């Protein structure tokens, strides 16, 4: 690969372009090298292209969204007397299922966010995040899905629980805020208190500086609006579960 050292932005553009030509345009590797040489004046060898493809996938410039299973969705809806429109069954293999279920879940959440934005175009869409591995994966995929999405609404992020296991700080909901680009985050609220408190302590906890902001009436109102706008929680399960 001949050219002066590429900047970080040029490298990102090259990764995306190679993926687009290989996956989107379905060009052969020799055709990709010729096109890059003609358009970007960059000489690529065939052996350079394969690492670029792998790097582009690793950097998540290419996202994989698994297929859904309509037949299992209908069976679940009939068995439990549920609305099938609110059930999403993802057809994935067990060993890689968690990440792909999270990707599918992110698409569901993104569609709900867009619907809520139509209702209140001048206000951010409020999103509550709980703790755990599954929510972390969903938040990461949602942040990726919203990058470059036309008409991406502003988000108000809320950590709806406090803390996490002391040896697993990466699963605290506050840590998930970093998955979202700063330009789409209108506001963010986090709970800074013990993960579990007794009812007798609650009134005292509410007076703490790090907690009182999230107890305001507007926060409760937006949470109720979010629940109503989504029609209740959507159910997302893996076919392999």
C-alpha positions in Angstrom: 0.0 0.0 0.0 1.9 3.0 -1.3 1.2 6.6 -0.1 2.4 8.7 2.7 1.1 7.6 6.1 -2.7 7.9 6.2 -4.4 10.1 8.8 -6.9 8.5 11.1 -9.8 10.0 9.2 -8.4 8.8 5.8 -7.9 5.3 7.2 -11.5 5.2 8.4 -12.7 6.4 5.0 -10.6 3.7 3.3 -11.9 1.0 5.6 -15.5 2.0 4.9 -14.9 2.3 1.1 -13.3 -1.1 0.8 -16.2 -2.7 2.8 -18.8 -0.8 0.6 -17.1 -2.1 -2.6 -16.7 -5.6 -1.4 -20.0 -6.2 0.4 -22.3 -3.5 -1.1 -21.1 -3.4 -4.7 -19.9 -7.0 -4.6 -16.7 -6.2 -6.5 -13.8 -8.7 -6.7 -10.6 -7.9 -4.8 -8.7 -7.1 -8.1 -11.5 -4.7 -9.1 -11.4 -3.0 -5.7 -7.6 -2.4 -6.0 -8.1 -0.9 -9.4 -11.0 1.3 -8.3 -9.1 2.6 -5.2 -6.0 3.3 -7.4 -8.1 5.3 -9.9 -10.3 7.2 -7.4 -7.9 7.8 -4.5 -4.5 7.4 -6.2 -3.7 4.8 -3.6 -2.0 1.6 -4.6 -3.4 -1.5 -2.8 -2.2 -5.0 -3.2 -4.6 -7.9 -2.9 -2.9 -8.9 0.4 -3.7 -5.4 1.8 -7.4 -5.7 1.1 -8.2 -8.7 3.3 -6.8 -7.1 6.5 -8.8 -3.9 5.7 -12.0 -5.9 5.5 -11.3 -7.6 8.8 -10.4 -4.3 10.4 -13.6 -2.7 9.1 -15.7 -5.5 10.6 -13.9 -5.3 13.9 -14.4 -1.5 14.0 -18.1 -2.2 13.3 -18.4 -0.2 10.1 -20.3 -3.3 9.0 -23.1 -4.3 11.3 -24.8 -7.7 11.3 -28.5 -7.9 12.1 -29.9 -11.5 12.4 -33.1 -12.7 10.8 -36.3 -13.0 12.8 -38.5 -16.1 13.2 -42.1 -15.2 12.4 -43.4 -18.7 13.0 -42.0 -18.8 16.6 -43.3 -15.3 17.3 -46.8 -16.4 16.3 -46.5 -19.5 18.5 -45.4 -17.5 21.5 -48.2 -14.9 20.9 -50.8 -17.7 20.8 -49.5 -19.6 23.7 -49.4 -16.6 26.1 -52.2 -14.5 24.4 -49.9 -11.6 23.5 -49.8 -9.1 20.6 -47.4 -10.6 18.1 -46.4 -7.1 17.0 -44.7 -6.6 20.4 -42.7 -9.9 20.2 -39.4 -10.3 18.4 -37.8 -13.7 18.1 -34.2 -13.7 16.7 -32.9 -16.7 14.8 -29.2 -17.0 15.9 -26.8 -19.7 17.1 -26.2 -20.1 20.8 -22.5 -19.5 20.8 -22.8 -16.0 19.2 -26.4 -15.3 20.0 -26.0 -12.7 22.7 -24.3 -10.1 20.6 -26.7 -10.6 17.7 -29.8 -10.5 19.9 -28.4 -7.2 21.2 -28.0 -5.9 17.6 -31.6 -6.8 16.8 -32.8 -5.2 20.1 -31.0 -2.0 19.2 -33.0 -1.9 15.9 -36.2 -2.3 17.9 -35.3 0.5 20.3 -34.2 2.8 17.5 -37.6 2.4 15.8 -39.3 3.2 19.1 -37.1 6.3 19.5 -38.0 7.5 16.1 -41.7 7.1 16.8 -41.4 9.1 20.0 -39.5 11.8 18.2 -42.5 12.3 15.9 -44.8 12.9 18.9 -42.5 15.5 20.4 -40.1 16.8 17.7 -38.7 19.6 19.9 -37.9 17.5 22.9 -35.2 14.8 23.5 -36.3 11.2 23.7 -35.7 9.9 27.2 -34.0 6.5 27.5 -33.6 4.6 30.8 -30.7 2.1 31.1 -30.4 -0.6 33.7 -27.3 -2.6 34.7 -25.9 -5.8 33.3 -24.2 -7.5 30.4 -27.3 -7.6 28.1 -28.1 -3.9 28.5 -24.4 -3.0 27.9 -24.5 -4.9 24.6 -27.8 -3.3 23.6 -26.5 0.2 24.5 -23.3 -0.4 22.5 -25.2 -1.5 19.4 -27.8 1.3 19.7 -25.0 3.9 19.9 -23.5 2.4 16.7 -26.9 2.3 15.0 -27.5 5.9 15.7 -24.2 7.1 14.2 -24.8 8.7 10.9 -28.5 7.9 11.0 -30.5 10.6 9.2 -32.6 12.6 11.5 -31.2 11.1 14.7 -33.1 12.5 17.6 -31.5 13.9 20.7 -31.5 11.6 23.7 -31.9 12.2 27.4 -30.1 9.3 29.1 -31.0 8.1 32.6 -29.3 5.5 34.7 -32.4 3.9 36.3 -30.4 1.9 38.8 -27.4 2.7 41.0 -24.1 0.9 40.9 -23.2 -2.7 39.9 -21.1 -5.6 41.3 -17.9 -4.0 42.7 -15.7 -6.2 40.5 -17.7 -5.5 37.4 -17.9 -1.7 37.0 -18.2 -2.0 33.2 -21.8 -3.2 33.8 -23.0 0.0 35.7 -25.6 1.9 33.6 -23.6 5.1 34.0 -20.7 3.5 32.0 -23.1 2.9 29.0 -23.5 6.6 28.4 -20.1 6.6 26.6 -21.5 4.4 23.8 -23.5 7.4 22.5 -22.0 10.2 20.5 -21.9 13.5 22.5 -23.8 15.4 19.8 -26.9 13.3 20.3 -27.0 13.4 24.1 -29.1 16.4 25.2 -28.9 15.5 28.9 -27.8 12.7 31.2 -28.8 11.7 34.7 -27.1 9.1 36.9 -27.9 7.7 40.3 -25.1 8.0 42.8 -26.2 6.0 45.8 -26.1 2.5 47.1 -27.6 -0.2 44.8 -30.0 -1.3 47.6 -31.5 0.8 50.3 -34.3 0.2 52.8 -37.6 2.0 52.7 -36.7 3.8 55.9 -33.6 5.3 54.2 -35.3 6.4 51.0 -36.4 9.9 52.1 -32.9 10.6 53.4 -31.3 9.3 50.2 -33.5 11.6 48.1 -32.0 14.6 49.7 -28.4 13.8 48.6 -27.0 16.1 45.9 -26.3 13.3 43.5 -29.8 11.9 43.7 -32.3 14.8 44.1 -32.1 15.8 40.4 -33.5 12.5 39.2 -36.5 12.7 41.6 -38.0 15.7 40.0 -41.5 15.5 38.7 -40.5 16.1 35.1 -38.4 12.9 35.2 -41.3 10.8 36.4 -43.5 12.4 33.7 -41.1 11.6 30.9 -40.7 8.0 32.1 -44.5 7.5 32.0 -44.6 9.1 28.6 -41.9 6.7 27.4 -43.8 3.7 28.6 -47.0 4.8 27.0 -45.3 5.8 23.7 -43.7 2.3 23.5 -47.0 0.6 24.2 -45.3 -1.2 27.0 -42.1 -3.1 26.9 -41.2 -5.1 23.8 -40.2 -8.7 24.2 -37.0 -9.8 22.6 -35.9 -13.4 22.8 -33.4 -15.6 21.0 -34.7 -18.6 19.0 -31.9 -20.7 20.6 -33.1 -19.8 24.1 
